[in-house]
Amino acid sequence: MVIKTYDAYTRLSTMEAARFTNFLFEHQEGKRATKKAIRKAIQYSTKEIPGLGGYVFSMEDKDNILALAVVNKTGMGDYIPENFMVFFVVHREFRNQGIEEKLLDYTLQYCKGDVAIHITSENQCPNKKFFEEYGFSETHTEMRLNR
């Protein structure tokens, strides 16, 4: 089992980006993001589209993806965390086997500054309790005007 890091300097191939997009789309829980939105978050992280970038962390065993985390840098601090974990998804067959902990430990060690994540429901995997055990706390309720 190995964790790979992709960013502006360690680019993803088009095939790998599509593979990651499909994995996230298939294994996400809670409010489901579209493939277009997933791909955009990955592109932002690896600076394929303009922005501050971020990271894609892939935990794999041979050619099998076990889990992925996608983190976008916000360029903020103090009032908005420096990092936003857009996706943190574990393959359905490998949940609750320690994969979540290993990937989150790696992600938090790699990211400098505060990290935020949106949890959409209690049945999301990993759920709110998992992140609370790592020191994440609920700071506010987000409201959106979607246009």
VMD Tcl script that builds the backbone (N, CA, C; Angstrom):
set m [mol new atoms 441]
animate dup $m
set s [atomselect $m all]
$s set {name element resname resid chain x y z} {
  {N N MET 1 A 0.847 -1.170 0.000}
  {CA C MET 1 A 0.000 0.000 0.000}
  {C C MET 1 A 0.900 1.243 0.000}
  {N N VAL 2 A 0.612 2.170 -0.916}
  {CA C VAL 2 A 1.424 3.372 -1.048}
  {C C VAL 2 A 0.503 4.581 -1.214}
  {N N ILE 3 A 0.958 5.722 -0.692}
  {CA C ILE 3 A 0.232 6.975 -0.883}
  {C C ILE 3 A 1.057 7.837 -1.822}
  {N N LYS 4 A 0.420 8.261 -2.909}
  {CA C LYS 4 A 1.070 9.129 -3.884}
  {C C LYS 4 A 0.486 10.530 -3.765}
  {N N THR 5 A 1.338 11.531 -4.006}
  {CA C THR 5 A 0.924 12.921 -3.941}
  {C C THR 5 A 1.056 13.557 -5.312}
  {N N TYR 6 A -0.003 14.216 -5.730}
  {CA C TYR 6 A -0.005 14.941 -6.994}
  {C C TYR 6 A -0.309 16.402 -6.713}
  {N N ASP 7 A 0.414 17.287 -7.395}
  {CA C ASP 7 A 0.202 18.727 -7.245}
  {C C ASP 7 A 0.664 19.414 -8.525}
  {N N ALA 8 A 0.990 20.692 -8.447}
  {CA C ALA 8 A 1.418 21.425 -9.637}
  {C C ALA 8 A 2.730 20.896 -10.203}
  {N N TYR 9 A 3.535 20.246 -9.378}
  {CA C TYR 9 A 4.843 19.766 -9.805}
  {C C TYR 9 A 4.830 18.289 -10.187}
  {N N THR 10 A 3.925 17.541 -9.609}
  {CA C THR 10 A 3.780 16.120 -9.910}
  {C C THR 10 A 2.424 15.948 -10.566}
  {N N ARG 11 A 2.397 16.130 -11.848}
  {CA C ARG 11 A 1.136 16.177 -12.602}
  {C C ARG 11 A 0.492 14.806 -12.768}
  {N N LEU 12 A -0.807 14.848 -12.953}
  {CA C LEU 12 A -1.579 13.660 -13.283}
  {C C LEU 12 A -1.704 13.546 -14.800}
  {N N SER 13 A -1.604 12.365 -15.317}
  {CA C SER 13 A -1.897 12.179 -16.739}
  {C C SER 13 A -3.408 12.311 -16.926}
  {N N THR 14 A -3.826 12.518 -18.153}
  {CA C THR 14 A -5.250 12.618 -18.457}
  {C C THR 14 A -5.976 11.334 -18.075}
  {N N MET 15 A -5.341 10.199 -18.334}
  {CA C MET 15 A -5.944 8.908 -17.978}
  {C C MET 15 A -6.083 8.747 -16.471}
  {N N GLU 16 A -5.052 9.158 -15.728}
  {CA C GLU 16 A -5.088 9.034 -14.271}
  {C C GLU 16 A -6.144 9.967 -13.680}
  {N N ALA 17 A -6.241 11.180 -14.210}
  {CA C ALA 17 A -7.259 12.129 -13.733}
  {C C ALA 17 A -8.663 11.574 -13.977}
  {N N ALA 18 A -8.880 10.954 -15.116}
  {CA C ALA 18 A -10.180 10.346 -15.417}
  {C C ALA 18 A -10.450 9.164 -14.478}
  {N N ARG 19 A -9.425 8.391 -14.206}
  {CA C ARG 19 A -9.552 7.249 -13.285}
  {C C ARG 19 A -9.921 7.730 -11.881}
  {N N PHE 20 A -9.272 8.799 -11.415}
  {CA C PHE 20 A -9.573 9.357 -10.100}
  {C C PHE 20 A -10.984 9.941 -10.063}
  {N N THR 21 A -11.361 10.631 -11.131}
  {CA C THR 21 A -12.704 11.205 -11.212}
  {C C THR 21 A -13.760 10.105 -11.117}
  {N N ASN 22 A -13.582 9.049 -11.866}
  {CA C ASN 22 A -14.536 7.933 -11.847}
  {C C ASN 22 A -14.602 7.277 -10.473}
  {N N PHE 23 A -13.444 7.116 -9.826}
  {CA C PHE 23 A -13.417 6.525 -8.485}
  {C C PHE 23 A -14.209 7.392 -7.509}
  {N N LEU 24 A -13.934 8.688 -7.487}
  {CA C LEU 24 A -14.623 9.580 -6.559}
  {C C LEU 24 A -16.119 9.602 -6.821}
  {N N PHE 25 A -16.498 9.635 -8.091}
  {CA C PHE 25 A -17.917 9.652 -8.449}
  {C C PHE 25 A -18.604 8.376 -7.973}
  {N N GLU 26 A -17.963 7.239 -8.165}
  {CA C GLU 26 A -18.563 5.952 -7.821}
  {C C GLU 26 A -18.655 5.708 -6.318}
  {N N HIS 27 A -17.668 6.161 -5.546}
  {CA C HIS 27 A -17.590 5.792 -4.131}
  {C C HIS 27 A -17.971 6.906 -3.150}
  {N N GLN 28 A -18.334 8.077 -3.630}
  {CA C GLN 28 A -18.722 9.163 -2.727}
  {C C GLN 28 A -20.050 8.848 -2.053}
  {N N GLU 29 A -20.255 9.426 -0.887}
  {CA C GLU 29 A -21.496 9.253 -0.135}
  {C C GLU 29 A -22.083 10.635 0.144}
  {N N GLY 30 A -23.293 10.669 0.656}
  {CA C GLY 30 A -23.916 11.951 0.973}
  {C C GLY 30 A -24.325 12.678 -0.292}
  {N N LYS 31 A -24.245 13.988 -0.261}
  {CA C LYS 31 A -24.593 14.782 -1.435}
  {C C LYS 31 A -23.567 14.506 -2.521}
  {N N ARG 32 A -24.020 14.023 -3.658}
  {CA C ARG 32 A -23.119 13.568 -4.717}
  {C C ARG 32 A -22.721 14.700 -5.657}
  {N N ALA 33 A -21.432 14.818 -5.874}
  {CA C ALA 33 A -20.905 15.792 -6.832}
  {C C ALA 33 A -20.944 15.184 -8.224}
  {N N THR 34 A -21.062 16.035 -9.218}
  {CA C THR 34 A -21.033 15.570 -10.608}
  {C C THR 34 A -19.594 15.251 -11.003}
  {N N LYS 35 A -19.449 14.490 -12.076}
  {CA C LYS 35 A -18.104 14.204 -12.579}
  {C C LYS 35 A -17.409 15.496 -13.004}
  {N N LYS 36 A -18.170 16.425 -13.561}
  {CA C LYS 36 A -17.598 17.709 -13.980}
  {C C LYS 36 A -17.032 18.469 -12.769}
  {N N ALA 37 A -17.770 18.490 -11.665}
  {CA C ALA 37 A -17.306 19.177 -10.454}
  {C C ALA 37 A -16.085 18.485 -9.857}
  {N N ILE 38 A -16.099 17.162 -9.854}
  {CA C ILE 38 A -14.962 16.392 -9.329}
  {C C ILE 38 A -13.718 16.689 -10.160}
  {N N ARG 39 A -13.871 16.627 -11.463}
  {CA C ARG 39 A -12.737 16.884 -12.361}
  {C C ARG 39 A -12.186 18.292 -12.157}
  {N N LYS 40 A -13.066 19.254 -11.954}
  {CA C LYS 40 A -12.632 20.635 -11.752}
  {C C LYS 40 A -11.824 20.774 -10.461}
  {N N ALA 41 A -12.250 20.113 -9.397}
  {CA C ALA 41 A -11.507 20.154 -8.127}
  {C C ALA 41 A -10.117 19.544 -8.297}
  {N N ILE 42 A -10.032 18.454 -9.047}
  {CA C ILE 42 A -8.737 17.824 -9.316}
  {C C ILE 42 A -7.862 18.752 -10.153}
  {N N GLN 43 A -8.435 19.354 -11.182}
  {CA C GLN 43 A -7.684 20.274 -12.041}
  {C C GLN 43 A -7.175 21.479 -11.247}
  {N N TYR 44 A -7.982 21.994 -10.337}
  {CA C TYR 44 A -7.552 23.121 -9.508}
  {C C TYR 44 A -6.379 22.695 -8.625}
  {N N SER 45 A -6.482 21.517 -8.032}
  {CA C SER 45 A -5.427 21.023 -7.138}
  {C C SER 45 A -4.090 20.868 -7.844}
  {N N THR 46 A -4.126 20.432 -9.078}
  {CA C THR 46 A -2.888 20.195 -9.826}
  {C C THR 46 A -2.522 21.367 -10.736}
  {N N LYS 47 A -3.241 22.460 -10.585}
  {CA C LYS 47 A -3.018 23.710 -11.324}
  {C C LYS 47 A -3.137 23.546 -12.840}
  {N N GLU 48 A -4.025 22.639 -13.258}
  {CA C GLU 48 A -4.347 22.542 -14.679}
  {C C GLU 48 A -5.265 23.682 -15.083}
  {N N ILE 49 A -5.944 24.261 -14.098}
  {CA C ILE 49 A -6.716 25.479 -14.311}
  {C C ILE 49 A -6.160 26.513 -13.329}
  {N N PRO 50 A -6.271 27.796 -13.648}
  {CA C PRO 50 A -5.676 28.832 -12.796}
  {C C PRO 50 A -6.205 28.787 -11.367}
  {N N GLY 51 A -5.310 28.988 -10.447}
  {CA C GLY 51 A -5.668 28.999 -9.036}
  {C C GLY 51 A -4.431 28.757 -8.194}
  {N N LEU 52 A -4.659 28.602 -6.915}
  {CA C LEU 52 A -3.553 28.407 -5.981}
  {C C LEU 52 A -3.077 26.959 -5.915}
  {N N GLY 53 A -3.870 26.051 -6.459}
  {CA C GLY 53 A -3.474 24.654 -6.455}
  {C C GLY 53 A -3.897 23.933 -5.195}
  {N N GLY 54 A -3.210 22.867 -4.926}
  {CA C GLY 54 A -3.521 22.027 -3.778}
  {C C GLY 54 A -2.872 20.680 -3.966}
  {N N TYR 55 A -3.574 19.638 -3.556}
  {CA C TYR 55 A -3.008 18.298 -3.584}
  {C C TYR 55 A -4.079 17.264 -3.894}
  {N N VAL 56 A -3.654 16.192 -4.537}
  {CA C VAL 56 A -4.460 14.989 -4.662}
  {C C VAL 56 A -3.624 13.883 -4.037}
  {N N PHE 57 A -4.188 13.221 -3.035}
  {CA C PHE 57 A -3.508 12.126 -2.350}
  {C C PHE 57 A -4.218 10.831 -2.720}
  {N N SER 58 A -3.461 9.895 -3.272}
  {CA C SER 58 A -4.017 8.632 -3.729}
  {C C SER 58 A -3.395 7.481 -2.947}
  {N N MET 59 A -4.231 6.711 -2.280}
  {CA C MET 59 A -3.753 5.514 -1.589}
  {C C MET 59 A -4.112 4.320 -2.471}
  {N N GLU 60 A -3.077 3.587 -2.886}
  {CA C GLU 60 A -3.303 2.486 -3.809}
  {C C GLU 60 A -2.557 1.232 -3.366}
  {N N ASP 61 A -3.100 0.104 -3.774}
  {CA C ASP 61 A -2.453 -1.185 -3.589}
  {C C ASP 61 A -2.387 -1.814 -4.976}
  {N N LYS 62 A -1.198 -1.929 -5.493}
  {CA C LYS 62 A -0.968 -2.329 -6.885}
  {C C LYS 62 A -1.683 -1.328 -7.775}
  {N N ASP 63 A -2.630 -1.745 -8.593}
  {CA C ASP 63 A -3.345 -0.813 -9.466}
  {C C ASP 63 A -4.734 -0.469 -8.935}
  {N N ASN 64 A -5.020 -0.854 -7.712}
  {CA C ASN 64 A -6.340 -0.607 -7.135}
  {C C ASN 64 A -6.326 0.643 -6.261}
  {N N ILE 65 A -7.242 1.558 -6.529}
  {CA C ILE 65 A -7.385 2.741 -5.680}
  {C C ILE 65 A -8.153 2.322 -4.431}
  {N N LEU 66 A -7.565 2.589 -3.270}
  {CA C LEU 66 A -8.227 2.304 -2.004}
  {C C LEU 66 A -8.931 3.542 -1.472}
  {N N ALA 67 A -8.299 4.713 -1.682}
  {CA C ALA 67 A -8.872 5.961 -1.171}
  {C C ALA 67 A -8.219 7.147 -1.863}
  {N N LEU 68 A -8.952 8.253 -1.901}
  {CA C LEU 68 A -8.445 9.501 -2.475}
  {C C LEU 68 A -8.855 10.676 -1.604}
  {N N ALA 69 A -7.960 11.656 -1.523}
  {CA C ALA 69 A -8.287 12.936 -0.902}
  {C C ALA 69 A -7.893 14.031 -1.885}
  {N N VAL 70 A -8.760 15.008 -2.058}
  {CA C VAL 70 A -8.487 16.152 -2.919}
  {C C VAL 70 A -8.573 17.393 -2.046}
  {N N VAL 71 A -7.475 18.153 -1.998}
  {CA C VAL 71 A -7.387 19.354 -1.168}
  {C C VAL 71 A -7.100 20.553 -2.067}
  {N N ASN 72 A -7.897 21.599 -1.933}
  {CA C ASN 72 A -7.655 22.851 -2.644}
  {C C ASN 72 A -7.122 23.874 -1.660}
  {N N LYS 73 A -6.080 24.599 -2.054}
  {CA C LYS 73 A -5.570 25.703 -1.238}
  {C C LYS 73 A -6.492 26.904 -1.425}
  {N N THR 74 A -6.754 27.620 -0.338}
  {CA C THR 74 A -7.668 28.762 -0.411}
  {C C THR 74 A -6.936 30.098 -0.521}
  {N N GLY 75 A -5.672 30.125 -0.096}
  {CA C GLY 75 A -4.947 31.386 -0.086}
  {C C GLY 75 A -5.361 32.280 1.071}
  {N N MET 76 A -6.143 31.771 1.959}
  {CA C MET 76 A -6.642 32.549 3.097}
  {C C MET 76 A -5.878 32.146 4.353}
  {N N GLY 77 A -6.400 32.444 5.431}
  {CA C GLY 77 A -5.850 32.142 6.742}
  {C C GLY 77 A -6.584 33.027 7.737}
  {N N ASP 78 A -6.478 32.716 8.980}
  {CA C ASP 78 A -7.123 33.469 10.051}
  {C C ASP 78 A -8.642 33.314 10.051}
  {N N TYR 79 A -9.323 33.704 8.980}
  {CA C TYR 79 A -10.788 33.631 8.999}
  {C C TYR 79 A -11.349 32.520 8.108}
  {N N ILE 80 A -10.563 32.024 7.183}
  {CA C ILE 80 A -10.921 30.859 6.374}
  {C C ILE 80 A -9.690 29.958 6.358}
  {N N PRO 81 A -9.860 28.657 6.597}
  {CA C PRO 81 A -8.702 27.766 6.597}
  {C C PRO 81 A -7.917 27.818 5.290}
  {N N GLU 82 A -6.626 27.593 5.397}
  {CA C GLU 82 A -5.733 27.620 4.241}
  {C C GLU 82 A -5.994 26.481 3.261}
  {N N ASN 83 A -6.593 25.411 3.755}
  {CA C ASN 83 A -6.836 24.222 2.935}
  {C C ASN 83 A -8.293 23.784 3.064}
  {N N PHE 84 A -8.873 23.416 1.931}
  {CA C PHE 84 A -10.234 22.880 1.943}
  {C C PHE 84 A -10.199 21.483 1.334}
  {N N MET 85 A -10.559 20.494 2.140}
  {CA C MET 85 A -10.578 19.119 1.681}
  {C C MET 85 A -11.904 18.906 0.938}
  {N N VAL 86 A -11.824 18.966 -0.374}
  {CA C VAL 86 A -13.018 18.897 -1.211}
  {C C VAL 86 A -13.580 17.476 -1.226}
  {N N PHE 87 A -12.689 16.500 -1.321}
  {CA C PHE 87 A -13.106 15.089 -1.330}
  {C C PHE 87 A -12.197 14.280 -0.428}
  {N N PHE 88 A -12.806 13.367 0.309}
  {CA C PHE 88 A -12.092 12.375 1.106}
  {C C PHE 88 A -12.936 11.112 1.002}
  {N N VAL 89 A -12.539 10.204 0.113}
  {CA C VAL 89 A -13.382 9.065 -0.232}
  {C C VAL 89 A -12.580 7.773 -0.147}
  {N N VAL 90 A -13.178 6.782 0.503}
  {CA C VAL 90 A -12.576 5.463 0.640}
  {C C VAL 90 A -13.436 4.457 -0.133}
  {N N HIS 91 A -12.786 3.572 -0.852}
  {CA C HIS 91 A -13.479 2.512 -1.600}
  {C C HIS 91 A -14.413 1.770 -0.650}
  {N N ARG 92 A -15.610 1.488 -1.103}
  {CA C ARG 92 A -16.619 0.836 -0.251}
  {C C ARG 92 A -16.126 -0.478 0.361}
  {N N GLU 93 A -15.341 -1.234 -0.373}
  {CA C GLU 93 A -14.884 -2.541 0.115}
  {C C GLU 93 A -13.781 -2.444 1.168}
  {N N PHE 94 A -13.185 -1.251 1.326}
  {CA C PHE 94 A -12.052 -1.121 2.235}
  {C C PHE 94 A -12.331 -0.192 3.416}
  {N N ARG 95 A -13.579 0.173 3.610}
  {CA C ARG 95 A -13.924 1.076 4.704}
  {C C ARG 95 A -13.796 0.366 6.044}
  {N N ASN 96 A -13.466 1.162 7.065}
  {CA C ASN 96 A -13.342 0.679 8.443}
  {C C ASN 96 A -12.266 -0.395 8.598}
  {N N GLN 97 A -11.199 -0.258 7.798}
  {CA C GLN 97 A -10.066 -1.179 7.897}
  {C C GLN 97 A -8.766 -0.424 8.166}
  {N N GLY 98 A -8.890 0.831 8.602}
  {CA C GLY 98 A -7.711 1.628 8.906}
  {C C GLY 98 A -7.234 2.502 7.753}
  {N N ILE 99 A -7.846 2.362 6.585}
  {CA C ILE 99 A -7.458 3.157 5.419}
  {C C ILE 99 A -7.735 4.639 5.674}
  {N N GLU 100 A -8.918 4.937 6.235}
  {CA C GLU 100 A -9.308 6.325 6.485}
  {C C GLU 100 A -8.267 7.028 7.353}
  {N N GLU 101 A -7.859 6.352 8.412}
  {CA C GLU 101 A -6.910 6.940 9.344}
  {C C GLU 101 A -5.553 7.196 8.692}
  {N N LYS 102 A -5.078 6.225 7.933}
  {CA C LYS 102 A -3.772 6.382 7.283}
  {C C LYS 102 A -3.780 7.537 6.286}
  {N N LEU 103 A -4.824 7.628 5.485}
  {CA C LEU 103 A -4.881 8.700 4.493}
  {C C LEU 103 A -5.060 10.061 5.157}
  {N N LEU 104 A -5.887 10.137 6.181}
  {CA C LEU 104 A -6.078 11.429 6.859}
  {C C LEU 104 A -4.806 11.856 7.585}
  {N N ASP 105 A -4.127 10.931 8.239}
  {CA C ASP 105 A -2.845 11.260 8.894}
  {C C ASP 105 A -1.871 11.850 7.879}
  {N N TYR 106 A -1.744 11.207 6.743}
  {CA C TYR 106 A -0.827 11.663 5.701}
  {C C TYR 106 A -1.243 13.048 5.186}
  {N N THR 107 A -2.526 13.204 4.911}
  {CA C THR 107 A -3.051 14.465 4.391}
  {C C THR 107 A -2.779 15.611 5.362}
  {N N LEU 108 A -3.053 15.405 6.636}
  {CA C LEU 108 A -2.873 16.466 7.630}
  {C C LEU 108 A -1.395 16.789 7.854}
  {N N GLN 109 A -0.521 15.805 7.742}
  {CA C GLN 109 A 0.914 16.073 7.865}
  {C C GLN 109 A 1.421 16.868 6.672}
  {N N TYR 110 A 0.872 16.623 5.514}
  {CA C TYR 110 A 1.344 17.255 4.281}
  {C C TYR 110 A 0.860 18.693 4.135}
  {N N CYS 111 A -0.377 18.950 4.519}
  {CA C CYS 111 A -0.978 20.283 4.364}
  {C C CYS 111 A -0.496 21.214 5.465}
  {N N LYS 112 A -0.071 22.390 5.065}
  {CA C LYS 112 A 0.342 23.405 6.031}
  {C C LYS 112 A -0.850 24.294 6.349}
  {N N GLY 113 A -1.075 24.581 7.608}
  {CA C GLY 113 A -2.183 25.439 8.005}
  {C C GLY 113 A -3.438 24.648 8.321}
  {N N ASP 114 A -4.511 25.390 8.582}
  {CA C ASP 114 A -5.788 24.796 8.952}
  {C C ASP 114 A -6.426 24.092 7.761}
  {N N VAL 115 A -7.261 23.101 8.072}
  {CA C VAL 115 A -7.940 22.308 7.049}
  {C C VAL 115 A -9.435 22.273 7.367}
  {N N ALA 116 A -10.254 22.520 6.358}
  {CA C ALA 116 A -11.712 22.441 6.511}
  {C C ALA 116 A -12.251 21.345 5.611}
  {N N ILE 117 A -13.388 20.786 6.012}
  {CA C ILE 117 A -14.112 19.807 5.191}
  {C C ILE 117 A -15.595 20.003 5.456}
  {N N HIS 118 A -16.417 19.837 4.445}
  {CA C HIS 118 A -17.869 19.872 4.618}
  {C C HIS 118 A -18.369 18.449 4.788}
  {N N ILE 119 A -19.163 18.231 5.801}
  {CA C ILE 119 A -19.806 16.942 6.041}
  {C C ILE 119 A -21.287 17.168 5.778}
  {N N THR 120 A -21.862 16.394 4.873}
  {CA C THR 120 A -23.243 16.661 4.471}
  {C C THR 120 A -24.285 15.830 5.214}
  {N N SER 121 A -23.899 14.710 5.798}
  {CA C SER 121 A -24.868 13.899 6.534}
  {C C SER 121 A -24.143 12.924 7.451}
  {N N GLU 122 A -24.867 12.434 8.440}
  {CA C GLU 122 A -24.274 11.487 9.388}
  {C C GLU 122 A -23.938 10.151 8.738}
  {N N ASN 123 A -24.622 9.787 7.663}
  {CA C ASN 123 A -24.347 8.499 7.041}
  {C C ASN 123 A -23.232 8.575 6.003}
  {N N GLN 124 A -22.637 9.754 5.856}
  {CA C GLN 124 A -21.503 9.902 4.941}
  {C C GLN 124 A -20.329 9.107 5.500}
  {N N CYS 125 A -19.526 8.558 4.636}
  {CA C CYS 125 A -18.370 7.788 5.081}
  {C C CYS 125 A -17.098 8.408 4.520}
  {N N PRO 126 A -16.156 8.812 5.353}
  {CA C PRO 126 A -16.238 8.865 6.810}
  {C C PRO 126 A -17.230 9.940 7.260}
  {N N ASN 127 A -17.750 9.759 8.448}
  {CA C ASN 127 A -18.774 10.665 8.931}
  {C C ASN 127 A -18.215 11.722 9.889}
  {N N LYS 128 A -19.092 12.553 10.377}
  {CA C LYS 128 A -18.721 13.673 11.249}
  {C C LYS 128 A -17.923 13.198 12.469}
  {N N LYS 129 A -18.356 12.109 13.075}
  {CA C LYS 129 A -17.687 11.589 14.276}
  {C C LYS 129 A -16.219 11.249 13.985}
  {N N PHE 130 A -15.951 10.656 12.826}
  {CA C PHE 130 A -14.584 10.308 12.440}
  {C C PHE 130 A -13.697 11.549 12.445}
  {N N PHE 131 A -14.153 12.629 11.815}
  {CA C PHE 131 A -13.348 13.845 11.737}
  {C C PHE 131 A -13.246 14.532 13.098}
  {N N GLU 132 A -14.286 14.463 13.915}
  {CA C GLU 132 A -14.230 15.041 15.261}
  {C C GLU 132 A -13.153 14.350 16.094}
  {N N GLU 133 A -12.990 13.052 15.912}
  {CA C GLU 133 A -11.961 12.302 16.641}
  {C C GLU 133 A -10.554 12.765 16.262}
  {N N TYR 134 A -10.407 13.402 15.106}
  {CA C TYR 134 A -9.125 13.945 14.657}
  {C C TYR 134 A -8.953 15.413 15.030}
  {N N GLY 135 A -9.886 15.963 15.769}
  {CA C GLY 135 A -9.763 17.343 16.213}
  {C C GLY 135 A -10.541 18.355 15.388}
  {N N PHE 136 A -11.219 17.899 14.336}
  {CA C PHE 136 A -12.064 18.814 13.575}
  {C C PHE 136 A -13.255 19.198 14.444}
  {N N SER 137 A -13.686 20.440 14.346}
  {CA C SER 137 A -14.859 20.873 15.107}
  {C C SER 137 A -15.778 21.667 14.203}
  {N N GLU 138 A -17.051 21.629 14.553}
  {CA C GLU 138 A -18.042 22.374 13.788}
  {C C GLU 138 A -17.930 23.838 14.190}
  {N N THR 139 A -17.697 24.701 13.212}
  {CA C THR 139 A -17.497 26.117 13.521}
  {C C THR 139 A -18.670 26.992 13.118}
  {N N HIS 140 A -19.442 26.548 12.128}
  {CA C HIS 140 A -20.569 27.360 11.675}
  {C C HIS 140 A -21.483 26.538 10.770}
  {N N THR 141 A -22.630 27.095 10.495}
  {CA C THR 141 A -23.529 26.499 9.521}
  {C C THR 141 A -23.366 27.276 8.228}
  {N N GLU 142 A -23.152 26.579 7.149}
  {CA C GLU 142 A -23.007 27.250 5.861}
  {C C GLU 142 A -24.367 27.382 5.202}
  {N N MET 143 A -24.609 28.544 4.647}
  {CA C MET 143 A -25.810 28.764 3.856}
  {C C MET 143 A -25.346 29.234 2.492}
  {N N ARG 144 A -26.048 28.821 1.450}
  {CA C ARG 144 A -25.655 29.166 0.087}
  {C C ARG 144 A -26.839 29.701 -0.689}
  {N N LEU 145 A -26.535 30.606 -1.553}
  {CA C LEU 145 A -27.480 31.039 -2.571}
  {C C LEU 145 A -26.942 30.490 -3.873}
  {N N ASN 146 A -27.521 29.415 -4.350}
  {CA C ASN 146 A -27.076 28.806 -5.602}
  {C C ASN 146 A -27.774 29.490 -6.763}
  {N N ARG 147 A -27.002 29.910 -7.721}
  {CA C ARG 147 A -27.575 30.616 -8.892}
  {C C ARG 147 A -27.326 29.850 -10.159}
}
mol reanalyze $m
mol bondsrecalc $m
mol representation Tube
mol addrep $m
